[in-house]
Amino acid sequence: MKNPKTFKVFIVEDDLWYSSMLEYYLSLNPDYFIQKFDTAKSFLSRLHEKPDVVTLDYSLPDMNGDKLLKQIKETSPETKVIIISGQENVKVALDLLKKGANDYIVKDEDAKDKLWNAIINLRENIQLKQEIETLKEEVSRKYDFSNAIIGNSPVIQRVFSMMEKATRTNITVSVTGETGTGKELVAKSIHYNSPRKNLAFVAVNLAAIPRDLLESELFGHEKGAFTGAISRRIGKFEEASKGTLFLDEIGEMDINMQAKLLRALQEKEIVRVGSNEVVKIDVRIIVATHRNLLEMVKNGTFREDLYYRILGLPIHLPALRERENDVLVIAKHFMDNFCKENNLPRKNLSTEAKKKLMGHAFPGNVRELKSVIDLACVMAEDKEIEAEHLNVMSQNMISDFMLKEATLKEFTIKFIQFHLDKYNYDVLKVARKLDVGKSTIYRMIQNKEVFVNKKFSFEASFMN
Amino acid sequence: MEIFMEPAEKLYDLNQLEEIAAGNNDFLTALAQIYLNTIPDTSAEMVEATQAGEWAKASKLAHKLKSTIDSLNVHSIVKDIRSIEVDGKNKVNTENLKTLAIKVDTVINKVAEQIKRDFSL
């Protein structure tokens, strides 16, 4: 950001008396650098210095204010211009404001105070704009793929490749994955790396909005549309205009609302609740769910036409347990960040701690890993994080059931169930990993010794 | 037209400028010097313009003098300088403008004398 001390104000005024007065008055603010010019020609020769603000006398001897304003806007569009005129002429003032002047002040006894305030306001405006630009750059950096999503596993590399494809067009993106895998992070990364990055990213968690309010939340409402609608309010579609609308937990949407959403997506237009007026929309849609939408279509709880409308480019986020060594890479990233943010010395994972993390199934995925690591950083007194500092849910630990006395058959069942849970009930993958026949596992499933559904497998493990 | 004023009557005040100066007398002296160097000449030019019937030029010069007259609160000619500016621009009541310009010029020169005296310039 520009040093505030270098805030440059040029006074263009042929009346030496008046310009001296302004120069003296404005220089009472030590943050301003003031320079005065008595002709348009002398001022234009220094315009390349790009002053922050120009106070411009409308009636200069060598060029009229209109023409000079145009030249300023062409050469230094960021420069703010305050017109100072000897006469109050509303028509001229409006015309100049339309042409890009930022203020119009009449030379009267209050002029100096008006000018003082106008410059303060413009300066705040400029600083806010600069802050927004800086923040935008920071957000872009934050959501750069390599900074936002950490990992080297082939499965996550495939996700990066799909995300990159998603940034190039406006295609609708559907992100699936278990809870805590980073679906919103993916949506934001796509947005902030796409041509729409300078416009709004609006996220709506459809599961968190009461059914009765969802239509108004998405499409907006007119004053008096329903009890409590005390004023007109735009909805999320309009809020995200020319940007990206992220519809999280789309599988939770009521079937009636699905029809309205489908219409909005198909027609690219919405109607606010309580209005007849059609509003055209231009938004990029990214949806996410942890549910199996195709299964829901088969069950009749999700509209097939909407399913195909939102499917677009599907990106499936793998569960953390499927991402091999990524768990250690991400753990290190979280450790470094937590220690930096909390002014703690950097920490490492001991060999036992690494083993413990690698052995955990992480049903809560990256979100769970972050919470485990943050706590471990707090608990570990020394530089090294030990296994005992990692507070993970015991039903997912190999070591936990290994410690209990059981028959070989019971161990086998628990061991296979653990791997089924870990690899998302992919029987073929588990058979490969454990080097057993797939028919052995299928037989155990048939005998209800192991389960390929998380709910039942947890229940089974509790019952045992 | 006769200009009635007591020899000792103060034709201007520094209230507005003192407020800006906030105790900085150097600034007031610098402005006084600017007045002496520029304002009587501009005023003389305005008188010449009215004598020559160059009403638009007279109007522009009156416009230029206006802010100085206002900030020094030279109240005896505050209205007159505006009449010259507006009527000159619109080319109306031009028969009075010559006289008004002379009146304004006389006061401006009197103010110059008072400033010289007050600031020891």
Boltz contact constraints between the chains, C-beta under 6 A:
constraints:
  - contact:
      token1: [A, 15]
      token2: [B, 64]
      max_distance: 6.0
  - contact:
      token1: [A, 16]
      token2: [B, 34]
      max_distance: 6.0
  - contact:
      token1: [A, 16]
      token2: [B, 38]
      max_distance: 6.0
  - contact:
      token1: [A, 17]
      token2: [B, 34]
      max_distance: 6.0
  - contact:
      token1: [A, 17]
      token2: [B, 68]
      max_distance: 6.0
  - contact:
      token1: [A, 18]
      token2: [B, 67]
      max_distance: 6.0
  - contact:
      token1: [A, 20]
      token2: [B, 34]
      max_distance: 6.0
  - contact:
      token1: [A, 24]
      token2: [B, 27]
      max_distance: 6.0
  - contact:
      token1: [A, 25]
      token2: [B, 20]
      max_distance: 6.0
  - contact:
      token1: [A, 86]
      token2: [B, 63]
      max_distance: 6.0
  - contact:
      token1: [A, 107]
      token2: [B, 67]
      max_distance: 6.0
